[in-house]
Amino acid sequence: MKKIFLTMSLAGCFFCQAKIMGDSVSVSKELTSIIADDCDACGCAAGNGSSGFESLLNPQFIGVKYFAQHYKAKENLFVKDLTQDQYFNTVQIWAKVPVTEKLSIYASLPFHFHEKQTLPGTIRISGVGDASLMGIYRLLTSDDRIHQLNGGIGIKIPLGKFNEKGISGVNPSFQLGTGSWDYQMALNYQFRKNRTAFLLNTDYTIKTQNRKYYRFGDQWNYAATGFYQISGAGKMIFSPKVGLQGEVYGRNRQFNEALPDTAGNALYGKVGFETAYKRFSLGSEVMLPVYSHLTGGDIEAKSRFSIFLNVGI
């Protein structure tokens, strides 16, 4: 299955040459959807949650985003109950800078502060996470601008600390980073007409082995999001959005041996909004699991929340 996903992503990137875009699409001439947001905290099932693709209301911007995830995990492997609360929090600085009319560069630097509640007490970790750098290219746009296809290729730089002791717990994702150089590919299709917009997107992340001979499983994300512009008079734009987002994780490996109960998948329903005024854009989103099966059922996805503020440059 993983090879199929990888082949599809490679074919799309090199033959379709799409532009990487976000969790939404523009619904008026003033709106310009942009990039993928990768909030990869650690590179495996729980905790590697991607907040999906963001649609930003400024074509060129610098901004800040807060992203929170909540999971339930087994505190004791010999007990069936999921009693351990795990919270993954990220504050991310991001920017998108145009190079040419069709080519842009996206960069992000996250700061993580995670915690999990155990019987001995609460365990906390915090620090800089893995940075992302991505090229975004737009190739196909219909004459009436109703349809658009975009794509991108990027790299994740291992700035976040990887703790080898952390992989022995129920959730090896309780990390600040993967400790490895990881590679990303993405496709995005947009449809927009009048006040309505619809977005389909997918991205695939290839994980590599780190210095501790540990490799987190590859990750495939996909999402479908619909938008409707309620107001757009003058310089003010407001659009609610609703959709689905799914994630599939491959098995982790250590010394090239596949580890059991490290793969998984989850499907979320999401609702949110995006609004813009002059150079400023604001958006927020809540996600709740429709289905969750992570690390063999030892971890259960509960909820996610994000909010961002960007300034056009």
N, C-alpha and C positions, 0 to 999 in steps of 0.2 A: 504493500500500500504506500509506504514511504517513497519508494522509487517512482511510483506513478505520480504522486504529488510533485516530486522534484522535477520529473520530466515535463509535466504540464507547465510548471513555473518557468523553467528554462526556455521552453518553446515559446511561451507567451512573451517573455522578456526580449528574446532575440529576434522573433519573427513579427510579433505584433507591435513591439516597441511602444508600450503604453507609458503613461505618466503616473507616478505614485501619487495617490490622492488620499483623502481622508474620509472619516466616518460620516461624511456628509458631502453634499454637493451644492453648488450655488443654485439659487432659485430666482435670481434676477441678474441683470447685467452688472450690478455692483458687487455681487458675490463671486468670489473666486475660491474654489476648493483647492486644497493643496496637497498635503503630504501624509505619509503614514506616521503614526505615532507609535513607537515601540517602547513599551514600558517594561522591558525585559529585566526582571529583578535577578533572576538566577538561572534560567535556561531549562527548567524542567516543569513538571506538572503544576502543582500548586505553588504560587509565588512567581511563576513566570508569566503571569497574566498580562496579556496585551490589552490596552484599552481600545484597541482597534485602530481604525484610521480616522483622523480628525479632518474635518473640513473647516478651514479658517477663513474668516471674512476679509482678510487683508492678503493680497497676493505677495506682498513682501512684509516681513514682520520679525519682531523679536518679542518673546513672551515668557510667561511662567505658567506651569500647570501643576495641580495637585491631584494625585491618583491614589485611592485607597482600596484595598482588597481585604476581605474577611473570609477565613476558612475555619472549618472544624476538623480536628485530627485526633487520631488515637494517641492518647498519652501513654498507654501501656499496650504493647503489641499482643498481650495475652488477654486483653479485654476487648469485647466487640464494640462497646459504646464509644462514640466520638465526643470526647469531653474537653479536648484541648482547643482553646481559641487561639488562632494565629492571625495577626494583623500585619499586612504589608503596606507601608506608606511611602510615597515617593513625591518629592518636589522636584520638578524638572524645568530647567531653562532650555528653551529651544529657539531656533531661528531658521528662516528660509530666505535665501538670498539669490536673486536671479543672476545667471551668467550670460545667457542669451535670451531671445524671445521664447524659446522652447525648453531650454535647459536651465535648471535651478539646482542649488546645493542646499540640502537640509542638514542641520546639526543639532544634537541635543546632549545635555549633560545632566544626569539625574543625581539626586541626593536621597538615599534611602534611610528610613528609620523604622525597623521592624521589631515586633515583639511576639512572644508566645508564652502562654500561661501553663506552667507545669506544677506538679505537686510540690517540688522543692521551692518554687517561686517563679516569678516572671523573668524570662530571659530576653534581653534587648541587644540589638546590634544596630549600628548606624554608621554612615559614611558615604563617600562618593561611590556611585555605581559605574557601570560600563557606559562609555560614551558611544554615540552613534553618528555616522557620517554617511550621507546618501546622495546619489545623483538622481534627479527627477527629470524625466524627459517626456514631452508631449509630442506625439506623432500624428495621430488621427483625430480630426475634428470634421464633422459634417458641415456642409455649406450653410445650413440653417442653424448650426450650433446646438442642435438638440442632442446629438450624440457625440461622445468624446471617449477616447481610449488612451490610457496613460500607463506608464510603468517606471520602475526604478530598480537600481542595484545599489546595495550599500554594504557597509562593514561595521561591526561592533568592536570597539577598542576596549580591551580588558583593564580598565582602571579600578574597578571594584575589587575589594579583597575577597579571596576565596579561602574558606576555612575548611581544611581537610577533615577535621573532627565533626563538622556539621553534617556530612553526608551519611553518618552512621545513625541518625535519627529517623523518625517516621517520615519527615519531610526534608529530603536533602536540598530542597530549594531554599531553605532558610539561610540565604547567603546575600552578600552585597554584590557579587558578580560571579560569572562563570569561570573566570581565570583563563579564558580562551579567546582567541580571535574567531568571531563568528560572522557568517556571511548571509546577506538578506536579498531577496528578490520579491517583487510585488507587481500586481496588475490591478487596474481599476477601470471600470466602465461607468460612465455617467449618462443619465438621461434627464433632460430638464426642458420643461415647456410651461410657459406662463408662470403660475405660482407653484407648480408642482415639480418635484425633483426626486430622482431615485438613483441609488448608488449600489453597485455590486463591486466588492473588492476581495482580493486574496493575497496573502503573502506567505513566504516560506523562508525559514531561518535554518541554515546549516550550521550545526555546532561542531567544533573541533576539540581534540584532546588537549587538556591543559598540562601544566608542568607536573602536576601530581598524578598524571596518567588517568585522569577522570574526564569523562565526556558526557555532558548532558544530552538528552535526546533531542533530535530535530523537532521543530515546531511548525505547524501549519495553521494559519488563521484564515477565517472567511467571514464575511459579513454582508448583510443586505439592509439598507436603511432608506426610509422614505421621509420626505420633507414637504411641508406646505407653508408658504409664506403668508402669514396672517396680516402683517402690516409692512409697508415699505415706503411710506410717504416721506418725501424730503430726504434727509440724511440718515434716517432711522430705519433699520431692518430687523424684523423678528420672525423666526421660523422655528416651530416645534418639530421634533423628529421622533421616529419610532422604528424599531427594527430588531433583527436577530444577529447574534455574533457567536461563532463557534471556534473551538480550539482543539487541536489534536496534537498529542505529544508522543514522541517515540521513546523507546527504552533508553535509560542511562547505561553507560558502559564504564567499566574500570579495568585497566590493563587489557582492553579490547574484549572483555567478557560482558555479555548482556546481563544486566541486573534485573531480577524479578520484581514485580510490583512497583515499577517506576514509570510506566507509560500511563496514558489516560486521555480522556476527552471530556469536554464540557460544552454546553450550549446555553447561551444567555438571551433573555429578552431585555430590551433596553428602551428607555424613553428619556428625552431631554430637549434642550433648546439651544439655539444660537442666535445672538443678536449683535448688531454692529451700529456704532454711531461715530461718524467721521472717521478718524484713524484708529478707533478703539473697537475691539471685538471681544465678546464674552460668551462662553458656552459652558454648559453643565450637562451631566448625564448620570443616570442611575441604571444599574444592571442587576438583574436577579436571575438565578439559574433556573432553566427549564429542565435540564438534565446535567448530572455531574457524576463521573466515575473516574477518580484520580487515584493513582498509586494503588491499584487493586481494591479500591473502596476504602482505604485507610484515611483518605482525606476527602472532605466534601466542601464544594464551593458554596458560599453563602450569599455574599453581596459585593458590589463594587460601586464606587462613586468617584466622579472626576469633575473638576472645574478648571477653566483656564481663562487667562486674560492676556490679550496680545495688543501690541501697538504697531501700526504700520510704519515702515521705514522707507 
